[in-house]
């Protein structure tokens, strides 16, 4: 579990390229390269743009670390439900 958490954090930091938040381009690259195997539409620009918009709680056009963690939490819950065979939509 420790290495998984380190991977989540380091993936975000690497994608930020020294900046505090992910801009649209960096977010799209992160989703495409790191999450494409578990997310549908990870290669769809419009789907990723909508995802970013939904995560962007403060409407600054960027994805902060806490906003990114919302995505990670959603994906973890979805994977858990899939593995456990539950069909309840992740919220």
LUMLUM-529639 format. One line per 2 residues: number of its first residue (from 1); their letters; for each residue x, y, z of C-alpha. Coordinates in nm, 4 decimals. Example, Ala and Ser with C-alpha at 12.3 -4.5 7.8 and 13.67 -1.06 7.14 Angstrom:
<rs>
1) AS) 1.2300/-0.4500/0.7800 ~ 1.3670/-0.1060/0.7140
</rs>
This chain:
<rs>
1) XX) 0.0000/0.0000/0.0000 ~ 0.2857/0.2366/0.0796
3) XX) 0.4336/0.2055/-0.2691 ~ 0.0911/0.2601/-0.4263
5) XX) 0.0498/0.5861/-0.2351 ~ 0.3999/0.6956/-0.3325
7) XX) 0.3157/0.6217/-0.6964 ~ -0.0046/0.8290/-0.6783
9) XX) 0.1815/1.1264/-0.5291 ~ 0.4873/1.1023/-0.7532
11) XX) 0.2757/1.0652/-1.0679 ~ 0.1016/1.3934/-0.9828
13) XX) 0.4271/1.5719/-0.8983 ~ 0.5941/1.4515/-1.2169
15) XX) 0.2962/1.5563/-1.4286 ~ 0.2982/1.9051/-1.2711
17) XX) 0.6551/1.9650/-1.3935 ~ 0.7435/2.1901/-1.1008
19) XX) 0.4142/2.3774/-1.0977 ~ 0.1622/2.3700/-0.8160
21) XX) -0.1323/2.2424/-1.0242 ~ -0.1984/2.0459/-1.3408
23) XX) -0.2946/2.2556/-1.6400 ~ -0.5239/2.1083/-1.9059
25) XX) -0.2423/1.9654/-2.1156 ~ -0.0647/1.8060/-1.8190
27) XX) -0.3905/1.6619/-1.6862 ~ -0.4721/1.5061/-2.0249
29) XX) -0.1242/1.3498/-2.0452 ~ -0.1506/1.2133/-1.6903
31) XX) -0.4900/1.0575/-1.7556 ~ -0.3836/0.9134/-2.0897
33) XX) -0.0505/0.7686/-1.9737 ~ -0.1242/0.6681/-1.6156
35) XX) -0.4970/0.5902/-1.6085 ~ -0.5782/0.4761/-1.9615
37) XX) -0.5872/0.1113/-1.8599 ~ -0.8662/0.1581/-1.6065
39) XX) -1.0601/0.4503/-1.7495 ~ -1.2868/0.4509/-2.0514
41) XX) -1.2428/0.7522/-2.2790 ~ -0.8954/0.8313/-2.1418
43) XX) -0.7876/0.9092/-2.4988 ~ -1.0907/1.1257/-2.5749
45) XX) -1.0017/1.4947/-2.5492 ~ -1.3615/1.5974/-2.4905
47) XX) -1.4168/1.3333/-2.2205 ~ -1.0962/1.4300/-2.0392
49) XX) -1.1905/1.7982/-2.0641 ~ -1.5307/1.7233/-1.9075
51) XX) -1.3625/1.5172/-1.6367 ~ -1.1261/1.8041/-1.5578
53) XX) -1.4165/2.0477/-1.5458 ~ -1.5980/1.8194/-1.3009
55) XX) -1.2917/1.7922/-1.0775 ~ -1.2120/2.1650/-1.0832
57) XX) -1.3915/2.2672/-0.7635 ~ -1.2579/2.6242/-0.7602
59) XX) -1.3048/2.6778/-1.1371 ~ -0.9476/2.7948/-1.1943
61) XX) -0.9008/2.5755/-1.5018 ~ -0.6400/2.3606/-1.3271
63) XX) -0.6419/2.0427/-1.1196 ~ -0.4956/2.0775/-0.7709
65) XX) -0.3626/1.7842/-0.5724 ~ -0.6805/1.7628/-0.3636
67) XX) -0.8934/1.7720/-0.6806 ~ -0.6737/1.4967/-0.8283
69) XX) -0.7283/1.2897/-0.5138 ~ -1.1034/1.3095/-0.5762
71) XX) -1.0415/1.1368/-0.9100 ~ -0.8183/0.8738/-0.7474
73) XX) -1.0834/0.8094/-0.4809 ~ -1.3555/0.7718/-0.7426
75) XX) -1.1434/0.5302/-0.9454 ~ -1.0497/0.3276/-0.6355
77) XX) -1.4156/0.2992/-0.5368 ~ -1.5140/0.1962/-0.8898
79) XX) -1.2423/-0.0711/-0.9009 ~ -1.3462/-0.1994/-0.5603
81) XX) -1.7078/-0.2280/-0.6672 ~ -1.6065/-0.4037/-0.9875
83) XX) -1.3898/-0.6533/-0.7966 ~ -1.6619/-0.7158/-0.5377
85) XX) -1.9289/-0.7536/-0.8022 ~ -2.1440/-0.4643/-0.6828
87) XX) -2.3198/-0.2566/-0.9433 ~ -2.3979/0.0518/-0.7349
89) XX) -2.2715/0.3636/-0.9106 ~ -1.9725/0.5283/-0.7488
91) X) -2.0566/0.8629/-0.5938
</rs>
